[in-house]
Every structure is written in structure tokens, then in C-alpha cells.
Amino acid sequence: MLDNHFAARLCCNRKKLLFLSVIFTFCAQAYANSELKPIEVPTDHTRDNVLTRWLKPAYPVAALKNEITGMVTIEFDPNKYGNLTNVHITESKPPGIFDEAVLKTLTAWTFVPFRVYKCFTSFPRTRISINFNIENGEPRVIASKPFPLSDPATGSAGGMADDSTTKLRANADEDAVKKPELRWKVTVKPAYPLRSRDREAIYGDVVALLTVQPDGSVGETKILFSAPHAAFGEEATHTFKSWQAETALGQLPGVTKTLCQPLTFRPANL
């Protein structure tokens, strides 16, 4: 009798744990969906030098209670997956009040760096300021527009250069490539990668360096940028194999050319 009673209690406890696990998973998913949705970007925007996803830092309770406002400025190096690396806080007002709140969220940010669509293979160090304000008693946290600290094409400091003065080099392994006088005769829309979980409303950005063969087919594909992870680049690589190029006159290229090709993946639920 005792054994049966113990078994019944054990079974009940297991059911409670399973129920709590399901509730926790549901809440975590709901939190992710509410906090990690991408920043809305106009459809005509090139998505160049923009935060496409960020987790808004929580306003520190003590600072809000004492009506303290401030700002944290960070500098970072973007990598090919849109992550923020080598992050340093360069300014903090008041010192130390908002730093932890910002640093806790940075792994959830996705960034498309300056001039990614020009096929640069390295991207300039970038600065963003996060402002903590209180409006009508309510906290308001806003991130500034990302600011590149140098132009990757020229190496000059002081932010982005005008397109008319930017010097592009022909060797993509050094800096960038010029777009050949080619157009796409056949293109196939890439499928949204299943493993990136479409329900989370994640944008995908890919930039590839394509080798176009004399017959217009795509040969070697080199993924230069794939954010927020490699799955988008893998899907793009598979899709490019079926693309076909031609000259502006509708003829085959006749020679091997290099083409810089961006792709933006937009979830079906947006």
C-alpha cells in the first residue's frame, strides 16, 4: 500500500514538473517573440549599416526609481555573421549606471555593416549610443544610428565617404569588386531556411561573390556575409547554382566575370 501511495505521488510530481516545463518553454518563446523582433526597415532600404535586430536593454530599477537618465556608447567590430565582436564601452553617463544593462543584451543584436553590398571583406569599427530617458514617468531606451569610424574602401577616419569619392578596387579579397555589365536572365527565389525558425521573424542578409562562367552559369560562390548565421548563406549558395546571367544586349557573357550579389530573406509572417 505504501509503495502504491509513493508511486502515485511520484507520478503526480512528474506531471507537475512536465507542466511547469511546458509553461516555461511557452513563456520563454513568447518573450523571445516579443523582444527579439527585427527593427522595421523600409522595403527600399539597402539594409546597409543598420541594426536589423536588437534586444532593448532593461532600464535599471534603481535608476528609474531615482529618475536617473543617461547614455552608454559602445564601439565594436562587426563580423560576417552580423555579430558584434570586440565590444568596448567608450562613454558612460553617469559612469557605471547603465553599462550592465547594455552588455547583457549584445549577443541578441544583429547588424548589417557599412557597405556590405559593395562586397567588402572586412568592415569598419562602428559606434552606437544607447540613450536611457524617462518620459511622463515611463522608461524609454533608444539606440542611435550606427556610425562607421572609417571608410573600408579608403581607410580614412571620420565616417562614411560619399559614393562619388569612394575608391573601389577590383580585387574582392582586398576590398571590393565593381559590378560587371551583366544582368540576371534566370533567377530562383531562395527558400527561407527551416532551421532559422520562421516563427521568430528573423530577417536574413547574404552577400556573395559569384563567378559567372562564359556561358552565363554560376560557378564558384563565395559567401562574404551571412547574418544572423550561416544557414542563410548555405541556402543562397544552393540557389545561385540555378541562376543564369547574360549581357545587357541579351547575349552570353563570353568571358568569366565576378559579380557581387546581395540577398535579403524576409520571413513569411512579416
N, C-alpha and C positions, 0 to 999 in steps of 0.2 A: 504493500500500500504506500509506503514511504517512497519507494522507488518511482512509482507511478506519479505521485504528487511532485517529486523532484523533476521528473521528465516533463510534466505539464508546465511547471514554472520555467524550465529551461527553454521549452518551445515558445512560450509566451515572450520571454526576454529576447529570443532571436527575432521574433516577429516585430517587436518594438524597435530593435536595432535596424532591421531591414527598412521599416517605415521611416525611421529618422534619417537613414542613409538616402532614401529616395527624396525626402523633403529637402535635405541639404543639397543634393545634386540639382534639384529643381531651382532652389533659391540661388545657388551659385551660377547656374545658367542664366537665370533671369537678371542677375546682377551684371554678368558679362554682357548680355544683350543690351542692357540699359546704359552701361558705362563705356563700352568699347565700340559703339557705333562710329563709323567714319565721319569725319568732318564733311559736310556737304560742299562739293566743289562744282562750279558751273560746268555744264557739258562742253562749252567751248574753251575751257581752260586746259592748258597743256599739262597740268599737274606737275609743273616744273618748280622746284624749290617750295614745296608745300607739305605741311603736316596732313597726311591723309587719315591718320587715326591717332588719338591720344586719350589717355586716362586722366581726367581732370583731378588735380591734387585736392585732397580734402582740406578745408580751412581748419587750422588748428583750433581746438575748442577754447583754450585759454586766450588765444589772440582774438577770437571772435567775441568772447565774453568781455574782454577789456577794450574792444573796438580798436584793435591794432591793425593797421593796413601796411602793406609793404610790397616788395618785389624781389624776385630771385632771377638772376641772369646766368644762363649756362652756355658753355661752348662745347662742341662735340665734333667728332669725325663721323660722317655717315658711311656705312659700308654697302656692299652690293645687294644686301637683303633689306635695306631700308632701316636698319637698326642704328641706334645712337651709341657710338663707342668713344672711349677716351673722354668721358664727360667730366668737366670741371666747372664748379661754381666760381664765377669771376666777380660777382657782385651780389650782396645780400643785405637788404634793408628791411627792418632792423637786423643786425647780424644774428644769424642762427635761428631766427624765429620760424621761418618757413622752409628752411633747407630740407629737412627730413621729409616733409610732405611732398616736395617735388621729386626727390630722389627715389622715393618708393614707387613712383608711377612710371618711370622712364622705360622700363622693359616692355611696356604695353604700347609705346609710341611707334608709329611707322612714318617714315619721312622719305619723300622723293626729292633728291638733292638737285642743286643748281645745275642746269644744262645737261641733265641726264640724257635728254633726247638728242643731244649732239654726239652721243656715243663717247663721252669721256670715260676713261678707265680709272680715274681717280677723281674724288670730289673734294671741294674746298671745306675747310673747317667752317662751322656755321654757329651763329649765335641766336639764341631765343630768350626772351624775357617773359616771365610768368608773373602777372600782376594780381595781387590779393587786395580786393577792395570790399567795402561794405556799403550797400545802397538800400536805404529805407530799412535798415536793420537786418538785411539779408546778405549773406556772403556772395561774392562774385569773383570768380577766378577766370582770368583770360590769358591766353598765350599770344604773344606778338607774332608778326610775320617773320619767318626765318630769314636771317641776313647772312649771306656768304661773306667770309672775311677776305677772300681773294678770288680772282678770276682764274679758273683752271687752265684756260687757254693761253693766258699771258703770264700768269704767276704774280700779277700785280696785286697789291693790297688795296683795301678800301671798298670792297663790294663788287657787284656785278658790273661788267662793261657793257656798253651798248653793242647790239648785234653788228652794226656797221663797222665797229672798230675791233671786234674780236677776231683774232687770227686763228684759224683752224688749220691743223696740219693733216696731211694725207695719211699718216701712219696712225692707225687707231690704237696700237699698243703704246704709243707715246701720249697722245692726247685725244684726237678726234678724227672723223672722216667727213669728207664732203659728200653730199648726196648725189649720186650719178643721175644722168638724164634718163632715168628708167621709170616705168610705171607698171603697176601690177595688172596683168591680164586676167589672172585667176587667183582668187583668194578664198580661203576657207576660214570661217569664224571658229576660233578655238573654243573648246568646251571648258566650262568652269571646273577646276579641279575638285573632285569629290572630297578629297581629304582635307580641303581647306574649310569645309563646313559652311555651306552657302547660307545656312540659317543665322550665322553670326554677322552677316552683312559686311564682309571684308572685301575691300577693293584689292585688285592685284595690278601691279605695274611691272612690265617687262620691257627691256631694251636689248635688242640682239644685233650682232654684226653678222650679216648674211653674205655669203659668197655666191653670186649669181653666175651660173655657167653660161657659155656661149649660146646654148640652146634655150636659155631663159629659166631653166630649172634651178632650184636652190641646192647648193652643195653643202659646204661646211657652215655650221651655225655656232656662233659663239655668244653665249648669254653674258652680257655685261652688267645687267641689273635685273633682279627678280625679287620683288617685295610683295607681301611681307615674308615670303620664304621661297624655297627652291621649287616648289610644286608648280608655280605659275610658269617659271622658265622651262620646266620639263614639258609641260603641255604645249607651250609655244613652239619649242623645238620640234615636237611631233607634228604640229600643224604646218609649220613652214615647209616641210618636205613636199607638200602638195601644191604650193604656190608656184605661179608661173609669171615671169616678167617679160616685158617687151619694151622697145624703144618708144619714144613719143610719136614716131611715124608708124607704129604698129608692126615693126619688124623684130626679128630675133636680135638679141644683143650682139652676137658675133664674137665677142671677146668676154673674158672673165672680168667681172666688176664686183666691187664691195659696196654694200648698201646698209645703212643704219635704219633699223625698223623698230619703232615703239609699238607696244600693245597695251591696252588697258582692259582689265577684266572687271566687269560690273556685275554684282550679284543679281539674280533674277528678282529678288524680293525688294529691290530698290528702284 
